[in-house]
Amino acid sequence: MSDDFAAAARRLAGVAGVALGWRPAEFWAATPAELCAIVAVMLHPGGAALPPDAGVLAQLMEAFPDG
């Protein structure tokens, strides 16, 4: 691991702690995609996607049954 990556990760963990209230374990358990999604919503709150409607949920439940 390079020193640049380690330094950037420490800074980002600190920002996540302050801005999101995350503890270190929560930061390190998050995927980069999860962190990006949260930061995107924080930067553009009105741009968040709407939740799926009943039709979309039915399609997803049919395509990915839990049973």
N, C-alpha and C positions, 0 to 999 in steps of 0.2 A: 504494500500500500504506500503510495507516495505521500510525502509530507503535505503537499498541496491539497490532496483529497482529504486527509485527516483533519487539517485545519478548517477546510470548508465544512466538513461534516460536524465538527464541534460548533462552529458558528451557527449552522442551520439547526442543530439540536437546541442551542440556546434560544434562537428565535422561536422555535416551535414551543419551547417551554413557556416563554413570555406571551406570545400571541395566542397560542391554542390551549395553554394550561397543561400541556403534556409533560409527563415525567420522562426521564431518559428511556425507560423500558418501552413506553408507548411510542416514542419516536423511532427507536430501533426496530420495533415490531411492524411499523408501517411500511408499506411498499412505496417506491417512488411514485407510482401512479396515484396512490391514495393521498400522498402529500401534495402532489400537483393539483389534484382535484380540489382539495381543501383550500389551497392557496388561490386557485383560480376563482373560487366562489368568494373568497375574502376580498380579492382585488376587483371583481366585477359582480357584486351581489345580485344585480338585476339580470345577469346573463345566465343564471343557473337554470338548468333544464327542469321542465315541469315533470311531476311524477307521471308514471304511465297510467292510462285510463283502463277501464274494465276490460276492453277488448284486447289491449296489449297484454294485460295480465293473464287473460285466458289463453292467449297464444303462447306465452312463456310457460304457463303451467302445463299445457299440452306438450310442448317441445321438451320440457325438462321436468318430468314427473318425479316426485320425491319417493313414491312408493316402490 
